Structures are given as C-alpha cells and as structure tokens.
Amino acid sequence: MAEVLLFHHSLGLTEGVVGFAEELRRAGHTVHTPDLYEGRTFTDLGAGVGYAQEIGFGTLVARGERAAAELPDALVYAGFSLGVLPAQKLAQTRAGALGALLFGACLPVSEFGSAWPEGVPAQVHGMDADPFFVDEGDLAAARALVADAADRRLFLYPGTAHLFAERGTPSFAPEATALCLERAVCFLDAVKR
C-alpha cells in the first residue's frame, strides 16, 4: 500500500479529482487530496487558470508544500495539470519521495533542480493531441524525463482532451481514464518503501 498526495487541476478539487482518488483508495492506497483553492471550484478551464494566476503559482506550490509537511516523508506525489507543479517539485526536492504520477502536464526537470532524483520512479500521462500538453512543451519535458530511465514511463492516449479523467465534463474520456487508473494502480502497487 502506498500513501499518495494528489493535487487537483485548475478547476479545483472537483468531483472528478475526488472520484479518481477514491478509485486509488479502493485499490488499497491511502490518498490525500488537499484543496489548494480553499473551497473554490470552476467549470471553465479559462476561469480556473485565471484564478490560479490571481492567487499566484508560487502561492499554490507553497500550499502544496504545507500540505506535504503535515504528512510522512515517504509519499508518492501526484497531480493533474496545474497540480503537477507542487507534485513534481515535491517529488524532485523532498527527501523520502517514493514516486510521482503526473497527469496532463510535466515540467522540465531544471525547474526544480539539476536532475531527477535517483530511485524516484515516475509516470507521465497525457493525450497525444492535447494542445496544452503537446504545444506548451509538456510532452517534450515528459520525453526528456523518461529518456534512458527504466523506472520512468510516458503514457500517451489518443485524443485532444486536457482533463480527460474529469468525470462529468465534455472532456471525460472513459477508456483512457480506465487505462490510466489501471497503470497508476500498478505503479502504486510496485512502489518500494
């Protein structure tokens, strides 16, 4: 059983994020879902991104770090889109990190250090024609992250949706979400503590 700190995307801590976390819990894992927006949620991606910009990305990352500080060091850090910011930073910089699950985003490793930490496995999941993931550099960063690394994998799903695992929205892709969940559960089952 792994312990996971899962950060939400720019729509906030939605039913879709909570539902994904619940699926991981059903598989036997402990999942924490802090609310970086302090109760606010959005139905429009642009409005959610606007709110994140208003708060400031640095503030959101700091909130993620505070959430982690209340938990054990031995965590898997996970994030959807915007939530990849604190998840990736913590996976790269917090001692004891057991892994990273990055959904719909990936930053260059250089954002948080000189190299990805040895012994910290990772998975990156995204859609192969998602304009946010492909055109904004996340796919290139993901490919660089997994290059020549046996314990880091990139999974691409056919489609254009950015928040493809967000149930109840037009972007929800059930088949991709099911496969993504299956791969995430296998990853968590294999985490070495």
C-alpha positions as CSV (number, residue, x, y, z in Angstrom):
1,M,0.0,0.0,0.0
2,A,1.3,3.4,-1.0
3,E,0.5,6.8,0.5
4,V,-0.3,9.4,-2.1
5,L,-0.6,13.2,-2.0
6,L,-2.8,14.1,-5.0
7,F,-3.1,17.7,-6.2
8,H,-6.1,19.0,-8.2
9,H,-6.1,20.8,-11.5
10,S,-7.1,24.4,-12.3
11,L,-10.9,23.6,-11.9
12,G,-10.2,23.0,-8.2
13,L,-10.9,20.0,-6.0
14,T,-13.8,18.7,-8.2
15,E,-15.9,15.6,-8.0
16,G,-13.7,14.2,-10.8
17,V,-10.5,14.5,-8.8
18,V,-12.2,13.2,-5.7
19,G,-13.6,10.2,-7.7
20,F,-10.1,9.4,-9.1
21,A,-8.7,9.5,-5.6
22,E,-11.5,7.2,-4.4
23,E,-10.6,4.7,-7.1
24,L,-7.0,4.6,-5.9
25,R,-8.3,4.1,-2.3
26,R,-10.4,1.2,-3.5
27,A,-7.2,-0.4,-4.8
28,G,-5.9,-0.2,-1.2
29,H,-3.9,3.0,-1.2
30,T,-4.1,6.0,1.1
31,V,-4.8,9.2,-0.8
32,H,-4.7,12.8,0.5
33,T,-6.4,15.5,-1.7
34,P,-5.6,18.9,-0.3
35,D,-7.7,21.8,-1.6
36,L,-5.2,24.4,-2.9
37,Y,-8.2,26.7,-3.9
38,E,-9.7,26.7,-0.3
39,G,-13.2,25.7,-1.5
40,R,-13.4,27.3,-4.9
41,T,-14.2,25.2,-8.0
42,F,-14.7,26.1,-11.6
43,T,-16.5,24.6,-14.6
44,D,-14.5,26.6,-17.1
45,L,-10.8,25.9,-17.7
46,G,-10.0,29.5,-18.5
47,A,-11.7,30.8,-15.4
48,G,-9.8,28.2,-13.3
49,V,-6.5,29.2,-14.8
50,G,-7.3,32.9,-14.3
51,Y,-8.0,32.2,-10.6
52,A,-4.7,30.3,-10.3
53,Q,-2.9,33.3,-11.8
54,E,-4.7,35.7,-9.5
55,I,-3.6,33.6,-6.4
56,G,-0.1,33.1,-7.9
57,F,1.5,29.8,-8.9
58,G,4.1,30.3,-6.1
59,T,1.3,30.5,-3.6
60,L,-0.2,27.3,-4.9
61,V,3.1,25.5,-4.7
62,A,3.6,26.8,-1.2
63,R,0.2,25.5,-0.2
64,G,1.1,22.1,-1.6
65,E,4.3,22.1,0.4
66,R,2.4,22.9,3.5
67,A,0.1,20.0,2.9
68,A,3.1,17.7,2.4
69,A,4.7,19.0,5.6
70,E,1.8,17.5,7.7
71,L,2.4,14.0,6.2
72,P,5.2,11.4,6.3
73,D,8.2,11.8,4.0
74,A,7.5,8.5,2.3
75,L,4.9,9.7,-0.2
76,V,4.1,9.4,-3.9
77,Y,3.3,12.8,-5.3
78,A,0.6,13.1,-7.9
79,G,-1.0,16.0,-9.7
80,F,-3.4,16.8,-12.5
81,S,-2.3,19.6,-14.8
82,L,-1.8,22.6,-12.5
83,G,-1.4,20.2,-9.6
84,V,1.7,18.8,-11.3
85,L,3.6,22.0,-10.2
86,P,3.6,21.1,-6.5
87,A,3.7,17.3,-7.2
88,Q,6.8,17.5,-9.4
89,K,8.5,20.0,-7.1
90,L,8.0,17.8,-4.1
91,A,9.0,14.6,-5.9
92,Q,12.2,16.3,-7.0
93,T,13.1,18.1,-3.8
94,R,11.5,16.5,-0.7
95,A,13.6,13.8,0.9
96,G,11.8,10.4,1.1
97,A,9.8,10.8,-2.1
98,L,8.7,7.4,-3.4
99,G,7.4,8.4,-6.8
100,A,5.5,10.8,-9.0
101,L,2.3,10.4,-11.0
102,L,2.0,13.4,-13.4
103,F,-1.3,13.7,-15.3
104,G,-1.7,16.1,-18.2
105,A,1.5,18.1,-17.5
106,C,5.2,17.8,-17.0
107,L,7.8,20.5,-16.4
108,P,11.4,20.4,-17.4
109,V,13.4,18.8,-14.6
110,S,15.5,22.0,-14.5
111,E,12.6,23.9,-13.0
112,F,13.3,22.3,-9.6
113,G,16.9,21.1,-9.7
114,S,19.7,19.8,-11.9
115,A,18.4,16.3,-12.3
116,W,15.6,13.9,-11.4
117,P,16.4,12.2,-8.1
118,E,17.8,8.6,-8.5
119,G,15.4,5.9,-7.2
120,V,12.2,8.0,-7.6
121,P,10.1,6.3,-10.3
122,A,7.6,8.4,-12.3
123,Q,4.7,8.1,-14.7
124,V,3.5,10.8,-17.0
125,H,0.1,10.5,-18.6
126,G,-1.3,12.7,-21.4
127,M,-3.3,12.8,-24.6
128,D,-1.3,12.7,-27.8
129,A,-3.1,15.7,-29.4
130,D,-3.9,17.7,-26.2
131,P,-2.9,21.3,-27.2
132,F,-1.9,22.2,-23.7
133,F,0.2,19.0,-23.2
134,V,1.7,18.9,-26.7
135,D,2.1,22.5,-27.8
136,E,3.2,24.1,-24.5
137,G,6.3,21.9,-24.0
138,D,4.9,19.3,-21.5
139,L,5.3,16.4,-23.9
140,A,8.9,17.4,-24.7
141,A,9.6,17.7,-21.0
142,A,8.0,14.3,-20.4
143,R,10.0,12.7,-23.1
144,A,13.2,14.1,-21.6
145,L,12.2,12.9,-18.2
146,V,11.7,9.3,-19.3
147,A,14.6,9.1,-21.7
148,D,17.0,6.3,-20.8
149,A,15.3,5.7,-17.4
150,A,13.9,2.2,-16.7
151,D,11.8,3.5,-13.8
152,R,10.1,6.4,-15.6
153,R,7.4,6.0,-18.2
154,L,5.4,8.2,-20.5
155,F,1.9,7.0,-21.5
156,L,0.0,8.7,-24.4
157,Y,-3.6,8.3,-25.1
158,P,-5.4,9.1,-28.3
159,G,-7.3,12.4,-28.2
160,T,-7.3,16.1,-27.6
161,A,-8.8,16.4,-24.1
162,H,-6.7,18.1,-21.4
163,L,-8.6,16.9,-18.3
164,F,-9.5,13.5,-19.8
165,A,-10.1,11.9,-16.4
166,E,-12.5,14.6,-15.2
167,R,-15.9,12.8,-15.0
168,G,-19.0,14.8,-15.7
169,T,-17.3,17.1,-18.3
170,P,-17.2,17.0,-22.1
171,S,-13.5,16.2,-22.0
172,F,-14.0,13.0,-20.0
173,A,-12.6,10.0,-21.9
174,P,-13.7,6.8,-20.0
175,E,-11.5,4.4,-21.8
176,A,-8.4,6.5,-21.4
177,T,-9.3,7.1,-17.8
178,A,-9.7,3.4,-17.0
179,L,-6.4,2.6,-18.6
180,C,-4.7,5.5,-16.8
181,L,-6.2,4.3,-13.5
182,E,-5.0,0.8,-14.1
183,R,-1.5,1.9,-14.8
184,A,-1.4,4.3,-11.8
185,V,-2.6,1.5,-9.5
186,C,0.1,-0.9,-10.9
187,F,2.6,1.9,-10.3
188,L,1.5,2.4,-6.7
189,D,1.3,-1.4,-6.0
190,A,5.0,-1.6,-7.1
191,V,6.3,1.3,-5.0
192,K,9.1,0.2,-2.8
193,R,9.2,1.6,0.7
